[in-house]
Amino acid sequence: MNRKWSKLSVNEQLAVIEHLSRLISSQLGLREQLEVIRLINPTAKVSPTDTEFVINIESIDEEKFQKIQTFVKLRSRSCCESESNHKSSPQKKQAKKQRSQERRNQLKQHTQRQKKKEQRQIQKEKRSGLFVREEVMSLSFHEADEETVDVLG
């Protein structure tokens, strides 16, 4: 918009604010939205539970209007550019698919190596004969009924 804020009628100002509000809420992140609020009112207190911010048209002057417009244009343009950069081309999708396949193969190889390692260890233990007479015992503890047992006597 090339017209000055002060030259707009009240209805036009309302329409411009509504349009800017829609742009800000749909195209900008929370951090950028907070920056716009601070451009409008540097002393505004915004709590984490706030979901709306009321814009008083009388608090906007020519300078603030220009700053807000410039900020929204720059941020929404950079937002759109970054979105287009993030859209995956077929080559990127193919490369991502290949990397995930390689990771799966590496994990599969790792688990196979672990199994072989465990099997080799079991074979070594069998050949050594050290665990032939291995017995598994369970111990349990029973409390005496207030009787003292003389272990030394």
Secondary structure, DSSP 4 states (H G I P E B T S, - for coil): --S-GGGS-HHHHHHHHHHHHHHHHHHS-HHHHHHHHHHH-TT----TT----PPPGGG--HHHHHHHHHHHHHHHHHHHHHHHHHSPPHHHHHHHHHHHHHHHHHHHHHHHHHHHHHHHHHHHHHHH-TTTT-----------SS----S--
